[in-house]
């Protein structure tokens, strides 16, 4: 009797191995101005990806497309199991529950205490009970080193402290992915260091992060992947040491100018 070998079943990629974020040939135009020109890249779970490039290269636009703050023109973005597409039919509420974002401006409510700023979204969006929301606030404030500022108002805080509160507020929603859009660009060097330390601690803790940054030393120390954007395209991408061995003249010039 002849035995015939059975072909092995094709391997199925486990859900946990799927990227947290994947850009698929994404274009974004504002009127006749095409800002993103077919970009594709992936962000693995637990990965820190830094988007770098000159002003106007499309970095912040790409970041804002992830959670639907900007609607893409063509292509698609897979975000934590949801598809963001040009038709605007994505469940953006579900996406935004999984994705936290921190901007250059702190956007704290001046009439609310630090704790109230942090508990507002969990209570209103996720219907978290007040006591649980306060416990979450205490936890995230400890992570950003501001446990003693719970009852302070934003005007009583330095710029660096306000930005750390903004990070804590985003963390309170317990996101799967954190986005940072040039969060240190308005801070002086000392305060910048405070905020970067918090972000570095988050990276060490396994948080999936996508950052738009001009902090090249931070990127070369913390990033798992660096994406250099130039004129709306992914011009060069690679591990963190690509900054010390750029392959294209554009990246060599960018790194050389320290922009």
N, C-alpha and C positions, 0 to 999 in steps of 0.2 A: 504494500500500500504506500502510495506516494503522499507525503505530507507537504502541503503548500504553505509557505510562510505568509502570515497575515500582515499586511502593511500597517505600520504603527499609525495610530490616529494622530492627526496634526496637533501640535502643541497649542494649547490655549493660553494666551497671556493672562495671568491672574490680574484681577482688578486692581490689586494693590500696586502692581508694577506699571500701570498706566500712568503717563505723565499727569501732573496736577494741572498744567497748562500747556496747550499746544496751539501754535499759530499755523494755519494752513493757507499759504498763498494770500495773505491779507493785504488788501488795498484800502486806503482811506483817502478820500478827497474832500476838500472844503471848496465847493464850487468848482472852478477850473484848476485849483491848486491841488496836485496829488502829493500828499505828505508821506504816505506809506505805499511802497511800490512792490507789492507781492512778497511780503516777509514771511518766512517760515522758521520756526524754532520751537523747541520743547523745554519745559521746566519740570524736571523730575521731582517726585515727592521728597521733601527734606533737602532739596537743593537750594543754593543761593546763587542767583543769576543777576549779574550787574549789566545794565545797559549803559554804554558810554558813547560819547560822540559830541560833536560840536552842537551849539544851539541851532535849532531848526532841522536837525537830522531825523526827527520823528520819534525820539525816545519817549517823551512824555505822552505823545499821542498813542503810541503802542500800549503804554501802561494803562491809560484811561479806557482803551478799547476792551481790556480784559474784563472789567466789571460793568461795561455798557455805558460808561459816562460819555463815550463817543461811539456812535454807531458806525460799524465798518461798511465799506462800499461794496466790496466783493471778498470772497474767501470765507473762512470760518475760524472760530477759536473754540477749542474744547477747554472748558474750565470745570474741574472737579466733577466730571460726568455730565455736564450741561454744555450744549452747543450754542454759542453766540454767533448769530448769522446776520446778514444784511437786512432781512425782512423784519427784524425787531421783535420776533415772536419768542425769543428766548425767555425763560422764566428768570428775569433779572432779579426778582426778589430772592429766589433760591440761590442764584449766583452770589449776590451781595451778602447773604448770610454766611457764605463760605469764604468770602474774600474781604479782608480788611485793607483799608488804604489810608496812608498818612501823607499829607501834602506839605509843601514849604510853609504855608501859613497854618497856624495852629487851629483856627476855627473853633476855639472854645467859647462856650456861652459865658459872657462876663458876669452875669447876675447869678450864676450857679457856682457852688463850691466844686472843688476837684472831685469829690465823691459823687456829687449830683451830676456832673458832666459825664462821669464814667457809667453811672447806673441808668442814665436816661434811655439809651438805646436798648439794652437788655430788657428793661421793664416794658417799653412801648412796643418794640418789634418782636421780641421773643416771649413776651408776657411772663418774664421771670418774676418770682415773688420778691418783694422788697428786701426781706432778710437775706435771701440767696444772692440778690444783686449786690448788696453791701459786702457780702463775703467774697464775691468775685472781685469787687473793686479793691478790697484789701489785698487779695492775692496778686492782682496785676500791678498795684502800686508798689508792692514789695519787689516785684520783678524789675521795675524801673527805678528802684531806689528812692521812692518818695512816700513811704508810709507815713511820715510825719507831716505831710502836706494835705491830708485828707480833707480837712475843714477850711483850707485856704481858698481864696478866690484867685482867678487867673492874674489879676493885676498885682498880686502880692508875690508872683513868681518871676524868676528870670526867664529869658527866652528859651534857654536850654531846658529848664524845668517844665515850661509850658509844652514844649515839643515832646518831652517824655510823658506828660499827661495825655497828649494826643495819641501817642503810641499805646499807652495803657487803655485808653478808651477803645481803640480798635481791637486790642487783645481781649477786652471784656466780652466781645461777641463770639469769642472762641473760634476764630477763623482757621481754615485749613491752609490758606495762603495769605501772606502779607505783602502789600505793595507799598513802596516808599518812593515818592517823587521829589527828589532833590531836597530832602528834609533838613539838611544842614546848611543850605546855601545862604540863609539869612542870619546865620549865627557866627559869632567870633570864634577864633580857634579853640579857646578853653571850653566854651559851651558846646562846640562841635564835638569835642572829645567825649563829653558826657553822653551825648546822644549816640555816637558811634559805638561806645561801650555797651549800651543797652542793646543795640542792633547786633553786635558781635555775640553777646550772651544769648540772644534769641537764636542766632545761627547755630551756636554750639548745642542748643537745646533741641535742634532738629526741625525748627520752623522752616517751611517752604517760603522763600522770599524772592521777590523780583524788585530790584532797585534801579532807579535812575540816579546816577551820582557822578560828581566830578572829583570825588575823593579817591584818587588813584591808589594811594597807599593802602587804604581800607579795602578796595577792590582786590588788590594783589595779595592781601592777607587773608581775606574771608571768602571770596567768591569761589564757587565750584566751577562756574562757567562765566566767561566774559563775552559779551556781544557788542561789537563795535559797529554802530550805525553811521552811515554816511549817505547823505542825499536820499533818505527814505528807504534805504536798503540795508540788509545785513551784509556788511562789507567784509567782516572778518569775525570769526568766532572760535573760541577754544578755551582751554583751562586757564587758570589765573596767571600762569607764567608766560602767557602770550604777550603780556605787556613788556616783558624783558626781551622778547624776540619777535617783534612785529614783522609780518610777511609782506605787507603792502606799504607803499610810500605814504598813503593817507594816514594809516595808523602810526607809522614812524613819526610823521610830522605832528600828529595829535599828542602822542606821548612826549615828544621832545619839547613841545611848547608848554606842557604841564596844564593844559586847559581841562 
